[in-house]
């Protein structure tokens, strides 16, 4: 965020938004962070297990390349209104 603020030509909302959107391969704590066209952060995920007594262990690192894209949802038909009998 601070790197984007430093790159922005001003502190106006649109300038900050554009600077954040232009962020590519920022060296984050869990790995490189890039923002996609939908302005979502694309970055690795760390899976942590909390065991007995609160003991933490890193189970895995998952990079965006390892995750299959979500399928495009199929629209479901609009349900027809139920008719009440006797009215």
N, CA, C and O atoms as a GROMACS GRO file, in nm:
protein
  348
    1UNK      N    1   0.083  -0.118   0.000
    1UNK     CA    2   0.000   0.000   0.000
    1UNK      C    3   0.088   0.125   0.000
    1UNK      O    4   0.065   0.218  -0.077
    2UNK      N    5   0.188   0.127   0.085
    2UNK     CA    6   0.275   0.245   0.091
    2UNK      C    7   0.353   0.264  -0.039
    2UNK      O    8   0.378   0.377  -0.081
    3UNK      N    9   0.391   0.153  -0.102
    3UNK     CA   10   0.463   0.163  -0.229
    3UNK      C   11   0.371   0.224  -0.335
    3UNK      O   12   0.416   0.305  -0.417
    4UNK      N   13   0.244   0.187  -0.334
    4UNK     CA   14   0.148   0.244  -0.430
    4UNK      C   15   0.126   0.392  -0.402
    4UNK      O   16   0.116   0.471  -0.496
    5UNK      N   17   0.119   0.430  -0.275
    5UNK     CA   18   0.102   0.571  -0.239
    5UNK      C   19   0.223   0.651  -0.290
    5UNK      O   20   0.208   0.762  -0.342
    6UNK      N   21   0.342   0.594  -0.275
    6UNK     CA   22   0.462   0.663  -0.321
    6UNK      C   23   0.464   0.678  -0.473
    6UNK      O   24   0.517   0.776  -0.525
    7UNK      N   25   0.407   0.581  -0.546
    7UNK     CA   26   0.405   0.587  -0.692
    7UNK      C   27   0.295   0.676  -0.748
    7UNK      O   28   0.305   0.725  -0.860
    8UNK      N   29   0.191   0.696  -0.671
    8UNK     CA   30   0.075   0.774  -0.719
    8UNK      C   31   0.114   0.919  -0.742
    8UNK      O   32   0.191   0.976  -0.663
    9UNK      N   33   0.062   0.981  -0.848
    9UNK     CA   34   0.095   1.121  -0.874
    9UNK      C   35   0.030   1.217  -0.775
    9UNK      O   36   0.074   1.332  -0.761
   10UNK      N   37  -0.075   1.170  -0.704
   10UNK     CA   38  -0.139   1.253  -0.603
   10UNK      C   39  -0.206   1.159  -0.502
   10UNK      O   40  -0.205   1.038  -0.520
   11UNK      N   41  -0.263   1.216  -0.399
   11UNK     CA   42  -0.331   1.135  -0.298
   11UNK      C   43  -0.481   1.129  -0.322
   11UNK      O   44  -0.558   1.090  -0.234
   12UNK      N   45  -0.523   1.167  -0.441
   12UNK     CA   46  -0.665   1.159  -0.475
   12UNK      C   47  -0.704   1.013  -0.498
   12UNK      O   48  -0.622   0.930  -0.536
   13UNK      N   49  -0.832   0.986  -0.474
   13UNK     CA   50  -0.885   0.849  -0.478
   13UNK      C   51  -0.848   0.774  -0.606
   13UNK      O   52  -0.795   0.663  -0.600
   14UNK      N   53  -0.875   0.835  -0.722
   14UNK     CA   54  -0.850   0.767  -0.849
   14UNK      C   55  -0.701   0.741  -0.872
   14UNK      O   56  -0.664   0.637  -0.926
   15UNK      N   57  -0.617   0.835  -0.831
   15UNK     CA   58  -0.473   0.817  -0.847
   15UNK      C   59  -0.423   0.701  -0.761
   15UNK      O   60  -0.342   0.621  -0.806
   16UNK      N   61  -0.472   0.692  -0.637
   16UNK     CA   62  -0.434   0.582  -0.548
   16UNK      C   63  -0.486   0.449  -0.601
   16UNK      O   64  -0.415   0.348  -0.600
   17UNK      N   65  -0.611   0.448  -0.649
   17UNK     CA   66  -0.669   0.326  -0.706
   17UNK      C   67  -0.586   0.276  -0.822
   17UNK      O   68  -0.556   0.157  -0.831
   18UNK      N   69  -0.548   0.366  -0.913
   18UNK     CA   70  -0.470   0.327  -1.031
   18UNK      C   71  -0.331   0.277  -0.992
   18UNK      O   72  -0.280   0.183  -1.052
   19UNK      N   73  -0.271   0.340  -0.892
   19UNK     CA   74  -0.138   0.297  -0.847
   19UNK      C   75  -0.146   0.158  -0.784
   19UNK      O   76  -0.058   0.075  -0.806
   20UNK      N   77  -0.250   0.132  -0.705
   20UNK     CA   78  -0.268  -0.002  -0.647
   20UNK      C   79  -0.292  -0.105  -0.758
   20UNK      O   80  -0.235  -0.214  -0.755
   21UNK      N   81  -0.375  -0.070  -0.855
   21UNK     CA   82  -0.407  -0.162  -0.965
   21UNK      C   83  -0.283  -0.196  -1.047
   21UNK      O   84  -0.275  -0.304  -1.105
   22UNK      N   85  -0.188  -0.105  -1.052
   22UNK     CA   86  -0.066  -0.127  -1.130
   22UNK      C   87   0.039  -0.209  -1.055
   22UNK      O   88   0.146  -0.237  -1.109
   23UNK      N   89   0.009  -0.248  -0.932
   23UNK     CA   90   0.104  -0.325  -0.852
   23UNK      C   91   0.125  -0.463  -0.914
   23UNK      O   92   0.030  -0.538  -0.933
   24UNK      N   93   0.249  -0.496  -0.944
   24UNK     CA   94   0.285  -0.625  -1.002
   24UNK      C   95   0.403  -0.683  -0.926
   24UNK      O   96   0.504  -0.615  -0.906
   25UNK      N   97   0.391  -0.807  -0.883
   25UNK     CA   98   0.499  -0.882  -0.817
   25UNK      C   99   0.559  -0.809  -0.697
   25UNK      O  100   0.680  -0.811  -0.677
   26UNK      N  101   0.473  -0.745  -0.618
   26UNK     CA  102   0.521  -0.680  -0.496
   26UNK      C  103   0.569  -0.789  -0.401
   26UNK      O  104   0.498  -0.888  -0.381
   27UNK      N  105   0.688  -0.774  -0.341
   27UNK     CA  106   0.741  -0.879  -0.253
   27UNK      C  107   0.670  -0.879  -0.117
   27UNK      O  108   0.718  -0.817  -0.022
   28UNK      N  109   0.558  -0.949  -0.108
   28UNK     CA  110   0.481  -0.958   0.016
   28UNK      C  111   0.538  -1.063   0.111
   28UNK      O  112   0.632  -1.135   0.075
   29UNK      N  113   0.482  -1.072   0.228
   29UNK     CA  114   0.529  -1.167   0.330
   29UNK      C  115   0.514  -1.310   0.283
   29UNK      O  116   0.603  -1.392   0.307
   30UNK      N  117   0.402  -1.343   0.216
   30UNK     CA  118   0.380  -1.481   0.171
   30UNK      C  119   0.430  -1.506   0.029
   30UNK      O  120   0.426  -1.619  -0.019
   31UNK      N  121   0.478  -1.402  -0.037
   31UNK     CA  122   0.526  -1.416  -0.174
   31UNK      C  123   0.483  -1.297  -0.258
   31UNK      O  124   0.426  -1.202  -0.205
   32UNK      N  125   0.509  -1.302  -0.388
   32UNK     CA  126   0.478  -1.188  -0.475
   32UNK      C  127   0.327  -1.164  -0.485
   32UNK      O  128   0.248  -1.258  -0.494
   33UNK      N  129   0.288  -1.035  -0.483
   33UNK     CA  130   0.147  -0.995  -0.492
   33UNK      C  131   0.128  -0.912  -0.619
   33UNK      O  132   0.203  -0.819  -0.646
   34UNK      N  133   0.025  -0.949  -0.695
   34UNK     CA  134  -0.014  -0.876  -0.816
   34UNK      C  135  -0.164  -0.855  -0.810
   34UNK      O  136  -0.236  -0.941  -0.757
   35UNK      N  137  -0.214  -0.743  -0.862
   35UNK     CA  138  -0.357  -0.721  -0.867
   35UNK      C  139  -0.406  -0.751  -1.008
   35UNK      O  140  -0.345  -0.709  -1.106
   36UNK      N  141  -0.518  -0.826  -1.018
   36UNK     CA  142  -0.572  -0.862  -1.150
   36UNK      C  143  -0.669  -0.756  -1.200
   36UNK      O  144  -0.686  -0.651  -1.137
   37UNK      N  145  -0.733  -0.783  -1.314
   37UNK     CA  146  -0.823  -0.686  -1.376
   37UNK      C  147  -0.946  -0.655  -1.290
   37UNK      O  148  -1.006  -0.548  -1.304
   38UNK      N  149  -0.982  -0.748  -1.202
   38UNK     CA  150  -1.095  -0.726  -1.112
   38UNK      C  151  -1.052  -0.660  -0.981
   38UNK      O  152  -1.131  -0.647  -0.887
   39UNK      N  153  -0.926  -0.619  -0.974
   39UNK     CA  154  -0.866  -0.554  -0.857
   39UNK      C  155  -0.856  -0.646  -0.736
   39UNK      O  156  -0.859  -0.601  -0.621
   40UNK      N  157  -0.844  -0.776  -0.762
   40UNK     CA  158  -0.822  -0.872  -0.655
   40UNK      C  159  -0.674  -0.904  -0.646
   40UNK      O  160  -0.605  -0.913  -0.747
   41UNK      N  161  -0.626  -0.922  -0.524
   41UNK     CA  162  -0.485  -0.958  -0.504
   41UNK      C  163  -0.467  -1.104  -0.545
   41UNK      O  164  -0.539  -1.192  -0.498
   42UNK      N  165  -0.370  -1.129  -0.632
   42UNK     CA  166  -0.334  -1.264  -0.673
   42UNK      C  167  -0.202  -1.292  -0.605
   42UNK      O  168  -0.099  -1.234  -0.639
   43UNK      N  169  -0.206  -1.383  -0.506
   43UNK     CA  170  -0.086  -1.408  -0.426
   43UNK      C  171  -0.090  -1.548  -0.369
   43UNK      O  172  -0.196  -1.610  -0.363
   44UNK      N  173   0.024  -1.599  -0.327
   44UNK     CA  174   0.026  -1.731  -0.264
   44UNK      C  175  -0.050  -1.730  -0.131
   44UNK      O  176  -0.063  -1.627  -0.066
   45UNK      N  177  -0.097  -1.848  -0.094
   45UNK     CA  178  -0.167  -1.865   0.033
   45UNK      C  179  -0.087  -1.962   0.118
   45UNK      O  180  -0.036  -2.063   0.068
   46UNK      N  181  -0.076  -1.933   0.245
   46UNK     CA  182  -0.009  -2.022   0.339
   46UNK      C  183  -0.118  -2.090   0.422
   46UNK      O  184  -0.202  -2.023   0.482
   47UNK      N  185  -0.115  -2.223   0.425
   47UNK     CA  186  -0.211  -2.299   0.505
   47UNK      C  187  -0.142  -2.335   0.636
   47UNK      O  188  -0.039  -2.402   0.637
   48UNK      N  189  -0.201  -2.288   0.746
   48UNK     CA  190  -0.143  -2.310   0.879
   48UNK      C  191  -0.235  -2.401   0.959
   48UNK      O  192  -0.357  -2.381   0.962
   49UNK      N  193  -0.178  -2.501   1.024
   49UNK     CA  194  -0.255  -2.590   1.111
   49UNK      C  195  -0.233  -2.548   1.255
   49UNK      O  196  -0.120  -2.524   1.298
   50UNK      N  197  -0.343  -2.539   1.329
   50UNK     CA  198  -0.335  -2.510   1.472
   50UNK      C  199  -0.358  -2.642   1.543
   50UNK      O  200  -0.468  -2.698   1.539
   51UNK      N  201  -0.255  -2.691   1.608
   51UNK     CA  202  -0.262  -2.821   1.673
   51UNK      C  203  -0.290  -2.811   1.821
   51UNK      O  204  -0.333  -2.708   1.872
   52UNK      N  205  -0.262  -2.922   1.889
   52UNK     CA  206  -0.283  -2.930   2.034
   52UNK      C  207  -0.204  -2.821   2.105
   52UNK      O  208  -0.088  -2.795   2.072
   53UNK      N  209  -0.267  -2.760   2.202
   53UNK     CA  210  -0.200  -2.656   2.280
   53UNK      C  211  -0.174  -2.529   2.201
   53UNK      O  212  -0.093  -2.446   2.244
   54UNK      N  213  -0.240  -2.511   2.087
   54UNK     CA  214  -0.221  -2.390   2.008
   54UNK      C  215  -0.095  -2.390   1.924
   54UNK      O  216  -0.056  -2.286   1.871
   55UNK      N  217  -0.032  -2.504   1.912
   55UNK     CA  218   0.092  -2.514   1.835
   55UNK      C  219   0.062  -2.493   1.686
   55UNK      O  220  -0.027  -2.557   1.630
   56UNK      N  221   0.138  -2.405   1.622
   56UNK     CA  222   0.119  -2.372   1.482
   56UNK      C  223   0.220  -2.444   1.395
   56UNK      O  224   0.337  -2.456   1.431
   57UNK      N  225   0.174  -2.493   1.280
   57UNK     CA  226   0.267  -2.550   1.184
   57UNK      C  227   0.219  -2.514   1.043
   57UNK      O  228   0.099  -2.515   1.015
   58UNK      N  229   0.314  -2.483   0.956
   58UNK     CA  230   0.282  -2.450   0.818
   58UNK      C  231   0.263  -2.582   0.744
   58UNK      O  232   0.354  -2.664   0.735
   59UNK      N  233   0.142  -2.601   0.691
   59UNK     CA  234   0.109  -2.724   0.620
   59UNK      C  235   0.150  -2.717   0.473
   59UNK      O  236   0.204  -2.813   0.419
   60UNK      N  237   0.125  -2.603   0.410
   60UNK     CA  238   0.160  -2.591   0.268
   60UNK      C  239   0.154  -2.446   0.223
   60UNK      O  240   0.096  -2.359   0.288
   61UNK      N  241   0.216  -2.424   0.109
   61UNK     CA  242   0.207  -2.296   0.038
   61UNK      C  243   0.138  -2.327  -0.094
   61UNK      O  244   0.176  -2.422  -0.163
   62UNK      N  245   0.037  -2.250  -0.129
   62UNK     CA  246  -0.036  -2.271  -0.254
   62UNK      C  247  -0.021  -2.146  -0.339
   62UNK      O  248  -0.060  -2.037  -0.297
   63UNK      N  249   0.036  -2.162  -0.458
   63UNK     CA  250   0.053  -2.047  -0.546
   63UNK      C  251  -0.067  -2.036  -0.638
   63UNK      O  252  -0.135  -2.137  -0.662
   64UNK      N  253  -0.096  -1.917  -0.690
   64UNK     CA  254  -0.212  -1.900  -0.779
   64UNK      C  255  -0.208  -1.993  -0.901
   64UNK      O  256  -0.313  -2.032  -0.951
   65UNK      N  257  -0.090  -2.027  -0.948
   65UNK     CA  258  -0.078  -2.114  -1.065
   65UNK      C  259  -0.127  -2.255  -1.036
   65UNK      O  260  -0.165  -2.328  -1.128
   66UNK      N  261  -0.128  -2.295  -0.908
   66UNK     CA  262  -0.170  -2.430  -0.870
   66UNK      C  263  -0.321  -2.443  -0.855
   66UNK      O  264  -0.372  -2.554  -0.841
   67UNK      N  265  -0.392  -2.332  -0.858
   67UNK     CA  266  -0.536  -2.334  -0.836
   67UNK      C  267  -0.607  -2.324  -0.970
   67UNK      O  268  -0.580  -2.234  -1.049
   68UNK      N  269  -0.698  -2.419  -0.995
   68UNK     CA  270  -0.774  -2.415  -1.119
   68UNK      C  271  -0.873  -2.299  -1.114
   68UNK      O  272  -0.928  -2.271  -1.008
   69UNK      N  273  -0.896  -2.232  -1.226
   69UNK     CA  274  -0.993  -2.123  -1.226
   69UNK      C  275  -1.132  -2.176  -1.194
   69UNK      O  276  -1.167  -2.289  -1.230
   70UNK      N  277  -1.210  -2.096  -1.127
   70UNK     CA  278  -1.346  -2.135  -1.092
   70UNK      C  279  -1.429  -2.148  -1.219
   70UNK      O  280  -1.414  -2.068  -1.311
   71UNK      N  281  -1.517  -2.249  -1.224
   71UNK     CA  282  -1.600  -2.262  -1.343
   71UNK      C  283  -1.700  -2.147  -1.353
   71UNK      O  284  -1.742  -2.090  -1.253
   72UNK      N  285  -1.736  -2.115  -1.475
   72UNK     CA  286  -1.836  -2.011  -1.495
   72UNK      C  287  -1.970  -2.065  -1.448
   72UNK      O  288  -2.012  -2.172  -1.492
   73UNK      N  289  -2.037  -1.994  -1.358
   73UNK     CA  290  -2.163  -2.048  -1.307
   73UNK      C  291  -2.270  -2.057  -1.416
   73UNK      O  292  -2.280  -1.970  -1.503
   74UNK      N  293  -2.347  -2.163  -1.409
   74UNK     CA  294  -2.458  -2.180  -1.502
   74UNK      C  295  -2.582  -2.118  -1.439
   74UNK      O  296  -2.617  -2.153  -1.326
   75UNK      N  297  -2.647  -2.027  -1.509
   75UNK     CA  298  -2.765  -1.965  -1.450
   75UNK      C  299  -2.875  -2.068  -1.428
   75UNK      O  300  -2.898  -2.154  -1.513
   76UNK      N  301  -2.940  -2.060  -1.315
   76UNK     CA  302  -3.051  -2.150  -1.289
   76UNK      C  303  -3.180  -2.081  -1.330
   76UNK      O  304  -3.189  -1.958  -1.324
   77UNK      N  305  -3.281  -2.160  -1.371
   77UNK     CA  306  -3.406  -2.096  -1.412
   77UNK      C  307  -3.473  -2.027  -1.294
   77UNK      O  308  -3.460  -2.070  -1.180
   78UNK      N  309  -3.543  -1.921  -1.325
   78UNK     CA  310  -3.616  -1.849  -1.221
   78UNK      C  311  -3.736  -1.934  -1.180
   78UNK      O  312  -3.816  -1.972  -1.266
   79UNK      N  313  -3.750  -1.964  -1.051
   79UNK     CA  314  -3.864  -2.047  -1.010
   79UNK      C  315  -3.995  -1.974  -1.033
   79UNK      O  316  -4.005  -1.853  -1.015
   80UNK      N  317  -4.094  -2.050  -1.072
   80UNK     CA  318  -4.226  -1.992  -1.091
   80UNK      C  319  -4.294  -1.979  -0.955
   80UNK      O  320  -4.272  -2.061  -0.866
   81UNK      N  321  -4.374  -1.877  -0.942
   81UNK     CA  322  -4.446  -1.857  -0.816
   81UNK      C  323  -4.541  -1.973  -0.791
   81UNK      O  324  -4.604  -2.024  -0.884
   82UNK      N  325  -4.550  -2.014  -0.666
   82UNK     CA  326  -4.642  -2.122  -0.630
   82UNK      C  327  -4.784  -2.066  -0.620
   82UNK      O  328  -4.809  -1.959  -0.566
   83UNK      N  329  -4.872  -2.143  -0.674
   83UNK     CA  330  -5.011  -2.104  -0.666
   83UNK      C  331  -5.075  -2.169  -0.544
   83UNK      O  332  -5.057  -2.288  -0.520
   84UNK      N  333  -5.147  -2.093  -0.470
   84UNK     CA  334  -5.220  -2.148  -0.357
   84UNK      C  335  -5.359  -2.189  -0.401
   84UNK      O  336  -5.429  -2.113  -0.468
   85UNK      N  337  -5.397  -2.306  -0.364
   85UNK     CA  338  -5.531  -2.355  -0.401
   85UNK      C  339  -5.634  -2.298  -0.305
   85UNK      O  340  -5.607  -2.278  -0.186
   86UNK      N  341  -5.749  -2.274  -0.359
   86UNK     CA  342  -5.858  -2.229  -0.275
   86UNK      C  343  -5.862  -2.078  -0.255
   86UNK      O  344  -5.943  -2.029  -0.176
   87UNK      N  345  -5.780  -2.006  -0.322
   87UNK     CA  346  -5.781  -1.859  -0.308
   87UNK      C  347  -5.818  -1.795  -0.436
   87UNK      O  348  -5.825  -1.672  -0.444
   0.00000   0.00000   0.00000
